[in-house]
Amino acid sequence: MFGEYSFHDSEADSAEGNPPPGSGAAPGNLPPEPASFIGREQELRLLGDLLRERRLITLTGVGGVGKSRLALRAVADARQTRPDGVWWVELSPLRDPGLLTATVAHAVGLADHSPRPLDEELCAWMADKELLLVLDTCEHLVADCRHLVGELLQSAPGLTVLVTSREPLGCAVEQVVDVRPLPCEGPDSDALALFRARALAATPQAAAVFADPGRTAVAAEVCRRLDGIPLALELAGARLRLWTLEQMAERMGERFAVLSDARAALPRRHQTMRTTIGWSHELCEPLERLLWARLSVFTGDFDIAAARAVCAGGPLSAARVERVLAGLAAKSVVLRTDERGAGARYRLLDTIREYGQDWLGELGEVQIVTDRHAHWYAALSQAADRGWLGPGQVDWYRRITAEHAQLRTALEHLLAADPTAAMEMAGALWFYWFACGHGHEGRAFLERALRAAPRTGAAHNQALWALGLTTLLQGDMDVAQRHAEECTRDAARLADPERELRAAYLQAASVLMPGNPLRALTLAGPRARAGRGGRTSGPGWLLCKLATAYALCDLRRFEEATEEAQSLREACAELGERWLRAYADYVLAVAALGLGDHGEAARHVRAMLSGKRLLGDRFGIALGLDLLATAVAGLGDGELAARLLGTGHAWWRTVGRPQMGSPSLTALRDQGERQARAAIGDAAYEAAFLGGAAASTG
């Protein structure tokens, strides 16, 4: 349909993991299902009915009973597809309740750039949506989830919410489903089937066990002793790699008798799960137990480099971490996934991580290992900052996105333990807050760090500049200008040309967006840049060139804008950079439109959109769609222009502020609409616009 003007680059779509609009695939972000799923037919039928009839369903049950797997299998059913998608929000890594709304917003694709409270923006965005939202692992955030879910359900009539939690939310409309262990009686029980599957995955020799009726009866007794709890069955099944079934049954009986007595106050299922994990822990090698404890500081998944840096020490050398980690994975203590482009990632299930945290406390290592974790991710943030304007930019975007949960955990720890390090880390992540759609979260972290840390030095100036960028992104121009002025004075005291150039960009952008291009040109133009010096390949210089090119377009000095943007594009291409280069393409497209060359404008904006998709820059995608629509309208294709404007409208809704409130951006978009309506008439325009607005932004 989009013909030669199609903005969707197939490589970018695959990099984002999203289906291109028009592909027929439903939007959503469901994690991959485990290789096998056994039993639960009755629960799945019940859930299927409830998801069609009720608006809030909560799966409760003991840790390890399989709530998350059941939820995933239920919502992955094609019959649960919703027009606006099925969205999975993993809350297990989240420790700060204040980031709950941001986590949900990010998961569903809302990269809000508005100064309004994010919960209001999320409610407004969902108001006309028909979607299924899964909040996985909520027991540590029950009160906050109850409040947010209540607000969302009240605002969005088409919303259905499925929750997994060890306890109900306590909402009036909540339908609670207690997830029980697998049936474990008899030779054909689901519990035995799961135990068999895990045992065979651990060792092919286990087949002999289940070919013998007598030994199968022993296996069934093991399943009964484990109360049919899936995680306990998986841990036990993995043990057949090292022991015979009879050895395991004998040792299990001995240890359960001892450990169960020590936990007699716990309910039976909790007692069984804790006892099984304790038994598995005792059967690990000493270095495996040590690594298990140290890995408990990770929230979410992690890579081998992080495990080495954080967990090595004492008897566990860095060189041995990978081998010991592989041993824990073989025992099902650690889960391993291999992701395209990301390599191997590891994680502990919550119940197992909690046990490790208890042991880390017993070892007296909580502080030292948590510090190592925080400083590793602070160093990673600094490395990403250094590499952002270079050939590894897309890789850094993907890596920092993958480490989002760990970065949050590190920042939270440093804010309490080392505010200066927290300020340095939050400032180094400026590109993630500003360019990758995390303005609300970045602003909150930066404000907290700047309040807590000393107000001097380059780190303070960097954090203040990054804070100014987030307020600029949110359209809070008065605040952005105040930060820019303070940043400028501070940079002058530091006598650092790069800091001065960055401050000049912030000042220029904060006056350019409301409509003062002359002042922006004075602040960031060639004369101002030359007066400050600095590296011509540094962020400050390049951002000032971008602000200059925008200002020249607003002043209708299109030939000069073309020259400035082309120079910027060449500098970015030489660096191997994509984010700024895409904005240079945008300015070249605007200038081409101003000079009457609509075909050239379309060519540049297609290049811009390709780059923005690679980096998940929703603001840039929305900008580009408006501009492409205007170029297409100028070429006479009113229907395509209307569809592109509709799609642009859908993307702007994920940003929160159409055209960022900028007079020049609004005028450009309105020009395309006028031309499209003139070409095809109002009725055809409205129909095409609505068709485009239905496109996926997932």
Secondary structure, DSSP 4 states (H G I P E B T S, - for coil): --GGG----HHHHHHHT-PPTTS-PPPB-PPPPPS-----HHHHHHHHHHHHH-SEEEEE--TTS-HHHHHHHHHHSGGG--TT-EEEEE-TT---GGGHHHHHHHHHT-----SS-HHHHHHHHHTT--EEEEEE--GGGHHHHHHHHHHHHHH-TTEEEEEE-SS----TT-EEEE-PPPP--STT-HHHHHHHHHHHHH-GGGHHHHHSHHHHHHHHHHHHHTTT-HHHHHHHHHGGGTS-HHHHHHHHHHHHHHHHHHTTTS-HHHHHHHHHHHHHHHHS-HHHHHHHHHHTT--S-B-HHHHHHHH-BTTB-HHHHHHHHHHHHHTTSSEEEEETTTEEEEE--HHHHHHHHHHHHHHT-HHHHHHHHHHHHHHHHHHHHHHTTSTTHHHHHHHHHHTHHHHHHHHHHHHHH-HHHHHHHHHHTHHHHHHTT-HHHHHHHHHHHHHHS-S-HHHHHHHHHHHHHHHHHTT-HHHHHHHHHHHHHHHHHHT-HHHHHHHHHHHHHHHHTTT-HHHHHHHHSHHHHHHH---TTSHHHHHHHHHHHHHHHHTT-HHHHHHHHHHHHHHHHHHT--HHHHHHHHHHHHHHHHTT-HHHHHHHHHHHHHHHHHTT-HHHHHHHHHHHHHHHHHTT-HHHHHHHHHHHHHHHHHHSSGGGG-HHHHHHHHHHHHHHHHHH-HHHHHHHHHHHHTS---
